[in-house]
Amino acid sequence: MTRITTTIRAGAIGAATMLALAMTTGCPTPSGPPTSTTTTSTTTSTTTTTVPAWIPANTCFDGTTTPDITYEGPEDTANNATGWSSSDGSCSGSPIGQITIVLADDQATADAKCADLTPAQPVGVNVVGTGLVFTPAFPSDAWQCFFPPV
């Protein structure tokens, strides 16, 4: 008598393997053509990353020598900031106007965004490049939309 030992390691076995095992262990051979089985497995993974706001909403920028500005956000939205009559970091008093601040790496990108959002104020001026000092400091890629120079 011959003893056959078969070890199957992790994973599924197909119909052909089952037929081979049945034939070597003395099990009756199934009638008809051998069947074929195909197994497909798909794994989907989703990763969600939360990116902090470019400038947090409702940030008050102390103008010190110029009017305070409250950035309400979101970025690249018309009238997303307000200028105030205060210049002490309180962003209080009377609002003196709505401001549009865009996120851009360069002048051309800022101009294009400003022209799209505020056609009457199509020129982007880099807030840091104005020489005006705000606390906290505006990011270097913050541009305010202005009227074109005359």
C-alpha positions in Angstrom: 0.0 0.0 0.0 1.3 3.4 -1.0 0.6 6.4 1.2 0.4 9.8 -0.6 0.6 12.9 1.5 -0.2 16.2 0.0 0.4 19.5 1.8 -1.3 22.6 0.4 0.0 25.9 1.6 -1.8 29.3 1.8 -4.0 30.1 -1.1 -6.9 28.7 -2.9 -6.6 25.6 -5.1 -8.2 25.4 -8.5 -10.3 22.7 -10.1 -7.4 21.2 -11.9 -5.5 20.7 -8.6 -8.6 19.2 -7.1 -8.9 16.8 -10.0 -5.2 15.8 -9.7 -5.6 15.2 -6.0 -8.7 13.1 -6.5 -6.9 11.0 -9.1 -3.8 10.3 -6.9 -5.8 9.5 -3.8 -8.1 6.9 -5.4 -11.3 9.0 -5.5 -13.5 8.4 -8.5 -12.8 10.5 -11.5 -15.6 12.9 -12.2 -17.5 12.4 -15.5 -17.5 14.9 -18.2 -14.9 17.5 -19.2 -12.8 19.0 -16.5 -14.1 22.3 -15.2 -12.1 25.4 -15.0 -12.4 28.1 -12.3 -11.0 31.6 -12.4 -10.8 33.7 -9.3 -10.2 37.4 -9.4 -9.6 39.5 -6.4 -9.4 43.3 -6.3 -8.3 45.3 -3.3 -9.1 49.1 -3.2 -7.5 51.4 -0.8 -8.4 55.0 -0.2 -6.2 57.4 1.7 -7.6 60.8 2.8 -5.1 63.6 3.6 -6.3 66.7 5.3 -4.3 69.7 4.1 -4.3 72.7 6.5 -5.7 75.9 5.1 -3.3 78.1 3.3 -4.3 81.0 5.6 -6.7 79.9 8.3 -10.1 81.5 8.0 -10.8 84.6 10.1 -7.1 85.4 10.6 -6.6 89.1 11.6 -3.5 90.7 10.1 -2.3 93.6 12.2 -1.4 96.4 9.8 0.5 98.5 12.4 0.8 101.5 10.0 -1.9 100.4 7.5 -5.5 99.2 8.1 -5.9 95.7 9.6 -7.1 93.0 7.3 -9.3 90.0 8.2 -8.8 87.1 5.8 -12.1 85.1 5.8 -11.2 82.8 2.9 -11.4 80.6 1.1 -8.4 81.2 -1.2 -9.0 82.3 -4.8 -12.4 83.7 -4.0 -13.6 87.2 -4.7 -13.9 89.4 -1.7 -12.4 86.9 0.7 -10.9 89.5 3.0 -12.0 92.7 4.7 -10.0 95.9 5.4 -10.7 97.6 8.7 -10.3 101.2 10.1 -8.2 99.8 12.9 -4.5 99.3 12.7 -3.8 97.8 16.0 -4.4 94.1 15.3 -8.0 94.1 16.5 -9.6 94.1 13.0 -12.4 96.3 14.4 -14.0 99.6 13.8 -15.6 100.2 10.5 -15.0 98.0 7.5 -13.4 100.0 4.8 -13.6 97.6 1.9 -13.6 94.1 0.6 -10.3 92.7 -0.6 -9.6 89.7 -2.9 -6.4 87.7 -2.0 -5.3 84.9 -4.3 -2.7 82.2 -3.9 -0.1 82.3 -6.8 3.5 81.4 -7.4 4.1 84.3 -9.8 2.8 87.6 -11.2 1.3 86.0 -14.3 -0.7 83.5 -12.3 -1.9 86.2 -9.8 -2.9 88.5 -12.7 -4.9 85.7 -14.4 -6.7 84.8 -11.1 -7.4 88.5 -10.3 -8.8 89.1 -13.8 -11.1 86.1 -13.5 -12.3 86.9 -9.9 -12.3 90.7 -10.0 -12.3 92.0 -13.6 -12.2 95.6 -12.3 -9.1 94.8 -10.3 -7.1 92.5 -12.6 -3.6 93.2 -11.3 -2.1 91.0 -8.6 0.3 92.7 -6.1 2.4 90.5 -3.9 1.4 91.5 -0.3 4.9 90.8 1.0 6.4 92.8 -1.8 4.5 95.9 -0.9 6.8 96.7 2.0 3.8 96.9 4.3 4.3 94.9 7.5 1.6 92.7 8.8 1.6 90.5 11.9 1.4 87.7 11.4 3.1 88.0 8.1 1.2 87.1 4.9 2.6 84.0 3.1 5.0 85.0 0.2 2.5 83.5 -2.3 -0.4 85.8 -1.2 -1.4 88.4 -3.8 -4.0 91.1 -3.5 -6.0 92.1 -6.5 -5.7 95.8 -7.4 -6.8 98.3 -10.0 -4.4 98.6 -13.0 -1.8 101.4 -12.7 -2.6 104.6 -14.6 
